[in-house]
Amino acid sequence: MQFNDLNLMDSLLRAVRAEGYTEPTPIQVQAIPHVLAGKDLVGCAQTGTGKTAAFALPILQRLSQTPSRQRGAIRVLVLSPTRELASQIGESFSTYGRHTGLKNIVIFGGVGQQPQVDKLRRGTDILVGTPGRLLDLMQQGYVRLNTIEIFVLDEADRMLDMGFIHDVRRVIAALPTQRQTLLFSATMPPDIQDLADRILVKPVRVEVTPQATTVEKISQAVFFVEKQDKRALLEHVLADKAIRRVLVFTRTKHGANKLAQQLDRASIQAEAIHGNKSQGARERALANFKSGKTRVLVATDIAARGIDVDDVTHVINYDLPNEPESYVHRIGRTARAGASGVAYSFCDADERAYLRDIEKLIRLRVPVVAEHPYRSPLGMPTAAPANRPSPRPAAANGQHPARTAPAGEPRGDGSKPRRRRHRRRSSSAGQPQPGMGQ
């Protein structure tokens, strides 16, 4: 199918062609006709599947074909969990709507509100924002939602993860009851399903992949490592020049700052991005990462949904997330726009339960890198793996940095641990170290 087959107006098709797109993604094929028809919709789609265009294109067409009832009134509200994602949604509306004459404004916290207030006073058709800043401006009387015709709740499960669900409910309470509502989410936990049941009317459900499955083109692997050896392992992995643009995820903001500084001292260009950074610093870090000036961007989960860079070759989970859904969101930052990608995870003894939860959620066993200089004894099997070829995580240049144990087989390669490892872990000497596969 081509974009020409989706009954989109010529001005939108010209903008799409200018971006180099001819074939819509599955979520776009399924969602666009329903949104054009004015139906409520629930879209379950992984990150990187093109869902922003799946709602932006038909919304622009509907606004263009129906005159506004009130000059300067806000007709569309798009709610996003992060500043970065809000900015990217705004850019998409500007890009696809360049020939329509429709206006959009993006509002978020972390910056002064006056420039945003000035834009609001001049009027807009589409408002994209984060919950906190939107509620602030509503309370001050700068934003009224009584003219909203279409409401989009994007990354709904991330709203829940980040504790915004109560703010979302307050925003929804201020919306007109007669409206079209679109809800998009990578996963559908019970709280989000309950919210969808309350705010949508006879919605069409579009699901392009099973919930919480990972992108098929992402090659995944896990490294068992002692916590104190993680930084050395990261530097070892980053010695592979095929890892051109990599996102490294840490669990804490302090950890992100510290790791970025350590990598910089090791002559590896790195910057950190997280919620405590000013908006200007976050935008500079993201711009440097997109341009290639910065090879490594160290991020917390706050940025997992807001980084949209097509050629991220690798994602590395320096710390495994304690919520398995976050793993899906993190690794979805690679293999975007039809490309392939690689996701590595570092797992220490304290994170084994997190790995089990992740494997349960994604319904597959993540292959283990059995040979690397910092291997932890916790990855040792009690028996040697079967004699058959071992699948390996493919690097971007087709080379394989380390041999991996087959998925579903005992973890490790059956060899004895290095002597220095036993000396360093003498407290556990003589005790069994079962593999994760047992």
C-alpha positions as CSV (number, residue, x, y, z in Angstrom):
1,M,0.0,0.0,0.0
2,Q,1.1,3.6,-0.7
3,F,0.2,6.8,1.1
4,N,-1.8,7.7,-2.0
5,D,-4.2,4.8,-1.1
6,L,-5.1,6.3,2.3
7,N,-7.4,9.1,0.9
8,L,-5.2,11.8,2.2
9,M,-5.4,15.3,0.7
10,D,-2.8,16.5,-1.8
11,S,-1.2,19.0,0.6
12,L,-0.4,16.2,3.1
13,L,0.8,13.8,0.4
14,R,3.2,16.5,-0.9
15,A,4.6,17.0,2.6
16,V,5.0,13.2,3.1
17,R,6.8,12.8,-0.2
18,A,9.1,15.7,0.7
19,E,10.2,13.6,3.7
20,G,11.0,10.7,1.5
21,Y,8.1,8.4,2.6
22,T,6.0,6.5,0.1
23,E,4.8,3.4,2.0
24,P,2.9,3.8,5.3
25,T,3.8,1.6,8.3
26,P,1.2,-1.0,9.6
27,I,0.0,1.3,12.4
28,Q,-0.6,4.1,9.8
29,V,-2.4,1.8,7.4
30,Q,-4.8,0.6,10.1
31,A,-5.2,3.8,12.1
32,I,-5.5,6.6,9.5
33,P,-8.8,5.5,7.9
34,H,-10.5,5.2,11.4
35,V,-9.2,8.6,12.6
36,L,-10.4,10.2,9.3
37,A,-13.8,8.7,9.9
38,G,-14.0,10.4,13.3
39,K,-13.9,7.2,15.4
40,D,-12.3,6.9,18.9
41,L,-9.3,4.6,18.7
42,V,-6.9,2.6,20.9
43,G,-3.6,2.0,19.3
44,C,-1.2,-0.6,20.7
45,A,2.1,-0.1,19.0
46,Q,5.8,-0.3,19.9
47,T,7.9,2.8,19.8
48,G,9.4,3.5,16.4
49,T,6.4,2.2,14.4
50,G,5.3,5.5,13.0
51,K,2.4,6.2,15.3
52,T,2.9,10.0,15.4
53,A,2.1,10.2,11.7
54,A,-0.7,7.8,12.3
55,F,-2.6,10.4,14.2
56,A,-1.0,13.7,12.9
57,L,-1.9,13.2,9.3
58,P,-5.6,12.4,9.7
59,I,-6.0,15.1,12.3
60,L,-4.5,17.7,10.0
61,Q,-6.9,16.6,7.3
62,R,-9.9,16.7,9.5
63,L,-9.1,20.3,10.7
64,S,-8.4,21.4,7.1
65,Q,-11.8,20.1,5.9
66,T,-13.8,21.5,8.8
67,P,-13.7,25.2,9.5
68,S,-13.1,26.3,13.1
69,R,-16.2,27.4,15.0
70,Q,-14.3,30.1,16.9
71,R,-11.3,32.0,15.6
72,G,-8.0,31.2,17.4
73,A,-9.6,28.4,19.4
74,I,-7.6,25.3,20.4
75,R,-9.2,22.4,18.5
76,V,-6.8,19.6,19.2
77,L,-4.9,18.6,22.4
78,V,-2.1,16.1,22.4
79,L,-0.8,15.1,25.8
80,S,2.8,13.7,26.0
81,P,4.8,12.3,29.0
82,T,8.1,14.1,28.2
83,R,9.4,17.3,26.9
84,E,11.4,15.7,24.1
85,L,8.5,13.7,22.8
86,A,6.2,16.7,22.9
87,S,8.8,18.7,20.9
88,Q,9.0,15.9,18.3
89,I,5.2,15.6,18.0
90,G,5.1,19.4,17.4
91,E,7.8,19.1,14.7
92,S,5.7,16.3,13.0
93,F,2.6,18.5,12.9
94,S,4.7,21.4,11.5
95,T,6.4,19.1,8.9
96,Y,3.2,17.4,7.7
97,G,1.0,20.5,8.0
98,R,3.4,22.9,6.2
99,H,0.9,23.4,3.3
100,T,-2.3,23.5,5.4
101,G,-1.9,26.9,7.2
102,L,-2.7,25.2,10.5
103,K,-0.8,26.3,13.6
104,N,0.6,24.2,16.5
105,I,2.2,25.2,19.8
106,V,4.2,23.0,22.2
107,I,4.3,23.7,25.9
108,F,6.3,22.0,28.6
109,G,8.0,22.7,31.9
110,G,11.7,23.3,32.7
111,V,11.7,26.6,30.7
112,G,10.1,30.0,31.3
113,Q,6.4,30.1,30.5
114,Q,6.2,33.6,29.0
115,P,7.2,32.7,25.4
116,Q,4.6,29.9,25.5
117,V,1.9,32.3,26.9
118,D,2.7,34.8,24.1
119,K,2.2,32.2,21.5
120,L,-1.1,31.0,23.1
121,R,-2.4,34.6,23.0
122,R,-1.9,34.6,19.3
123,G,-4.0,31.5,18.9
124,T,-3.4,28.0,17.8
125,D,-5.2,25.1,16.2
126,I,-3.2,22.3,17.9
127,L,-1.7,22.3,21.4
128,V,0.9,19.7,22.3
129,G,2.0,19.6,25.9
130,T,3.1,17.8,29.0
131,P,0.6,17.4,31.9
132,G,2.4,19.6,34.5
133,R,2.8,22.7,32.4
134,L,-0.6,22.4,30.8
135,L,-2.3,22.3,34.2
136,D,-0.2,25.3,35.4
137,L,-1.3,27.3,32.4
138,M,-5.0,26.2,32.8
139,Q,-5.0,27.3,36.5
140,Q,-3.6,30.7,35.5
141,G,-6.3,31.1,32.9
142,Y,-4.1,31.0,29.8
143,V,-5.5,27.7,28.4
144,R,-9.1,26.7,28.1
145,L,-10.0,23.3,26.8
146,N,-13.8,23.8,26.1
147,T,-13.2,24.0,22.4
148,I,-11.3,20.8,22.0
149,E,-12.6,18.6,19.2
150,I,-9.9,15.9,19.2
151,F,-7.9,14.6,22.2
152,V,-4.8,12.4,21.8
153,L,-3.2,10.7,24.8
154,D,0.2,9.5,23.6
155,E,2.4,7.0,25.4
156,A,-0.4,6.4,28.0
157,D,1.5,3.6,29.8
158,R,4.5,5.9,30.2
159,M,2.2,8.5,31.8
160,L,1.3,5.8,34.4
161,D,5.0,4.8,34.9
162,M,6.0,8.4,35.6
163,G,3.2,9.1,38.0
164,F,1.2,11.5,35.7
165,I,-2.0,9.5,35.7
166,H,-3.8,11.8,38.2
167,D,-2.8,14.9,36.2
168,V,-4.1,13.2,33.1
169,R,-7.4,12.6,34.8
170,R,-7.6,16.3,35.7
171,V,-7.0,17.4,32.2
172,I,-9.6,14.9,30.8
173,A,-12.2,16.3,33.3
174,A,-11.8,19.8,31.7
175,L,-12.5,18.4,28.1
176,P,-15.8,18.6,26.4
177,T,-17.7,15.3,26.5
178,Q,-18.4,15.5,22.7
179,R,-15.0,14.9,21.2
180,Q,-12.9,12.3,19.3
181,T,-10.4,10.5,21.6
182,L,-7.3,8.7,20.5
183,L,-5.2,6.7,23.0
184,F,-1.8,5.2,22.1
185,S,0.3,2.9,24.3
186,A,3.1,0.4,23.8
187,T,1.6,-1.8,26.6
188,M,-1.9,-2.0,28.1
189,P,-1.6,-2.5,31.9
190,P,-4.9,-2.8,33.8
191,D,-4.9,0.9,34.9
192,I,-4.5,2.1,31.3
193,Q,-7.2,-0.3,30.1
194,D,-9.5,1.0,32.8
195,L,-8.8,4.6,31.7
196,A,-9.4,3.7,28.0
197,D,-12.8,2.2,29.0
198,R,-13.8,5.4,30.8
199,I,-12.8,8.0,28.2
200,L,-13.4,6.3,24.8
201,V,-16.7,5.6,23.2
202,K,-17.0,2.4,21.1
203,P,-13.3,2.6,20.2
204,V,-11.6,0.8,17.3
205,R,-8.7,-1.2,18.5
206,V,-5.5,-1.3,16.4
207,E,-2.7,-3.6,17.5
208,V,0.2,-4.0,15.0
209,T,2.2,-6.3,17.3
210,P,1.5,-8.3,20.4
211,Q,1.7,-6.2,23.6
212,A,5.2,-5.8,25.1
213,T,7.0,-7.7,22.4
214,T,10.3,-6.3,21.2
215,V,11.0,-5.2,17.7
216,E,12.0,-8.2,15.7
217,K,15.0,-6.5,14.1
218,I,16.7,-5.9,17.4
219,S,19.4,-8.4,18.3
220,Q,19.4,-8.8,22.1
221,A,22.1,-10.2,24.4
222,V,22.9,-10.1,28.1
223,F,26.4,-9.9,29.8
224,F,26.7,-11.3,33.3
225,V,29.1,-9.0,35.2
226,E,29.9,-7.9,38.7
227,K,28.5,-4.5,39.6
228,Q,32.0,-3.0,40.1
229,D,33.1,-4.2,36.7
230,K,30.3,-2.6,34.7
231,R,32.2,0.5,33.7
232,A,35.2,-1.5,32.5
233,L,32.9,-3.8,30.5
234,L,31.2,-0.8,28.9
235,E,34.6,0.7,27.8
236,H,35.5,-2.8,26.5
237,V,32.3,-3.0,24.5
238,L,32.6,0.5,23.2
239,A,36.0,-0.3,21.8
240,D,34.1,-1.7,18.9
241,K,34.0,1.1,16.4
242,A,30.9,-0.4,14.7
243,I,29.0,1.0,17.7
244,R,28.7,4.4,16.1
245,R,25.8,6.0,18.0
246,V,24.7,4.3,21.3
247,L,22.2,5.0,24.0
248,V,23.3,3.9,27.5
249,F,20.6,3.6,30.2
250,T,21.2,4.0,33.9
251,R,18.7,3.7,36.7
252,T,19.5,7.1,38.4
253,K,20.2,10.6,37.4
254,H,23.4,10.7,39.5
255,G,24.5,7.5,37.9
256,A,24.0,9.0,34.4
257,N,26.1,12.0,35.3
258,K,28.8,10.0,36.8
259,L,29.0,7.5,34.0
260,A,29.1,10.2,31.3
261,Q,32.0,11.9,33.1
262,Q,33.9,8.7,33.4
263,L,33.5,7.9,29.8
264,D,34.6,11.4,28.8
265,R,37.8,10.9,30.9
266,A,38.3,7.7,28.9
267,S,38.3,9.7,25.7
268,I,34.8,8.4,24.7
269,Q,32.5,11.3,23.8
270,A,29.5,11.1,26.1
271,E,26.8,13.3,27.5
272,A,24.0,12.7,30.0
273,I,20.3,13.5,29.6
274,H,17.7,13.3,32.4
275,G,15.0,15.1,34.2
276,N,17.3,17.3,36.3
277,K,19.0,18.8,33.3
278,S,17.7,22.2,32.1
279,Q,15.7,22.1,28.9
280,G,18.5,23.9,27.1
281,A,21.1,21.4,28.3
282,R,18.8,18.5,27.2
283,E,18.3,20.0,23.8
284,R,22.0,20.6,23.3
285,A,22.9,17.0,24.4
286,L,20.2,15.6,22.0
287,A,21.4,17.8,19.2
288,N,25.0,16.7,19.7
289,F,23.9,13.1,19.7
290,K,21.9,13.5,16.5
291,S,24.7,15.3,14.7
292,G,27.3,12.6,15.7
293,K,29.4,15.0,17.8
294,T,28.5,12.9,20.8
295,R,28.9,9.1,20.3
296,V,27.3,8.0,23.6
297,L,24.2,9.5,25.2
298,V,23.7,8.3,28.8
299,A,20.0,8.5,29.8
300,T,17.5,7.6,32.4
301,D,14.0,6.2,31.7
302,I,12.6,9.8,31.7
303,A,14.1,10.1,28.2
304,A,13.4,6.6,26.9
305,R,10.3,7.6,25.0
306,G,11.5,11.1,23.9
307,I,14.6,10.2,21.9
308,D,13.7,9.7,18.2
309,V,17.0,9.3,16.3
310,D,16.8,7.0,13.3
311,D,20.3,5.7,13.3
312,V,21.0,4.6,16.9
313,T,23.0,1.5,16.3
314,H,23.0,0.2,19.8
315,V,21.2,0.5,23.1
316,I,23.0,-0.7,26.3
317,N,21.2,-1.3,29.5
318,Y,24.0,-0.4,31.9
319,D,21.5,-0.9,34.7
320,L,18.6,-3.3,34.1
321,P,15.2,-1.5,34.7
322,N,13.2,-2.7,37.7
323,E,10.0,-2.4,35.6
324,P,10.2,-4.9,32.7
325,E,8.0,-2.6,30.5
326,S,10.8,0.0,30.6
327,Y,13.1,-2.5,28.9
328,V,10.8,-2.6,25.9
329,H,10.7,1.2,25.7
330,R,14.4,1.5,26.1
331,I,15.5,-0.9,23.4
332,G,12.9,0.5,21.1
333,R,15.2,3.5,20.6
334,T,17.2,1.4,18.1
335,A,15.9,-0.4,15.0
336,R,13.8,2.6,14.0
337,A,12.5,3.5,10.6
338,G,13.0,-0.1,9.3
339,A,16.7,-0.3,10.4
340,S,18.2,-3.2,12.4
341,G,19.7,-2.6,15.9
342,V,21.5,-4.2,18.8
343,A,20.5,-4.2,22.5
344,Y,23.0,-5.2,25.2
345,S,22.2,-5.6,28.9
346,F,24.6,-5.8,31.8
347,C,23.2,-7.9,34.6
348,D,24.8,-8.2,38.1
349,A,23.8,-10.5,40.9
350,D,21.2,-8.1,42.3
351,E,19.5,-7.8,38.9
352,R,18.8,-11.4,38.2
353,A,15.1,-11.1,39.2
354,Y,14.8,-8.1,36.9
355,L,16.1,-10.2,34.0
356,R,13.6,-13.0,34.8
357,D,10.7,-10.5,34.7
358,I,11.9,-9.0,31.4
359,E,12.2,-12.4,29.8
360,K,8.7,-13.3,31.0
361,L,7.2,-10.1,29.6
362,I,8.9,-10.3,26.2
363,R,8.3,-14.1,26.0
364,L,11.8,-15.1,25.0
365,R,15.1,-16.0,26.6
366,V,17.7,-13.3,26.0
367,P,21.0,-15.0,24.7
368,V,24.0,-14.7,27.0
369,V,27.4,-13.4,25.9
370,A,29.4,-16.3,27.3
371,E,32.9,-15.0,26.8
372,H,34.1,-11.5,27.8
373,P,36.9,-10.3,30.1
374,Y,34.6,-9.4,33.0
375,R,32.3,-12.4,33.1
376,S,30.7,-13.0,36.5
377,P,30.5,-16.6,37.9
378,L,26.7,-16.2,38.2
379,G,26.5,-17.0,34.5
380,M,28.2,-20.4,34.8
381,P,26.2,-23.4,34.0
382,T,26.2,-26.7,35.8
383,A,26.6,-28.6,32.5
384,A,28.1,-27.7,29.2
385,P,25.7,-26.4,26.5
386,A,24.7,-28.7,23.7
387,N,27.0,-29.1,20.7
388,R,25.3,-27.0,18.2
389,P,26.1,-23.6,16.7
390,S,25.6,-20.6,19.0
391,P,23.6,-17.7,17.8
392,R,25.4,-14.4,18.3
393,P,24.2,-10.8,18.7
394,A,25.0,-9.1,15.4
395,A,26.9,-5.9,15.5
396,A,26.2,-3.2,13.0
397,N,29.1,-4.2,10.7
398,G,28.1,-7.9,10.8
399,Q,31.0,-8.8,13.2
400,H,30.3,-10.5,16.5
401,P,32.0,-9.1,19.6
402,A,31.6,-12.2,21.7
403,R,30.2,-15.8,21.5
404,T,26.8,-16.3,23.1
405,A,25.1,-19.3,24.6
406,P,22.0,-20.4,22.7
407,A,18.7,-19.1,23.9
408,G,17.1,-21.7,26.2
409,E,20.3,-23.5,26.9
410,P,22.3,-23.3,30.2
411,R,23.9,-20.0,30.6
412,G,27.7,-19.7,30.1
413,D,30.1,-21.8,28.0
414,G,31.0,-24.5,30.5
415,S,34.5,-23.3,31.1
416,K,35.9,-22.7,34.5
417,P,35.9,-19.2,35.9
418,R,39.2,-17.2,35.9
419,R,41.2,-17.7,39.0
420,R,41.2,-14.0,39.8
421,R,37.5,-14.1,39.9
422,H,37.6,-16.8,42.6
423,R,40.0,-14.7,44.6
424,R,37.7,-11.7,44.3
425,R,34.7,-13.7,45.3
426,S,36.2,-15.8,48.0
427,S,33.2,-15.4,50.2
428,S,31.1,-17.5,47.8
429,A,33.8,-20.1,47.1
430,G,32.5,-23.6,47.1
431,Q,28.9,-22.6,46.8
432,P,27.0,-23.4,43.7
433,Q,26.3,-20.6,41.2
434,P,23.3,-21.6,39.2
435,G,22.7,-20.1,35.8
436,M,19.7,-18.0,35.0
437,G,18.4,-20.8,32.8
438,Q,17.9,-23.1,35.7
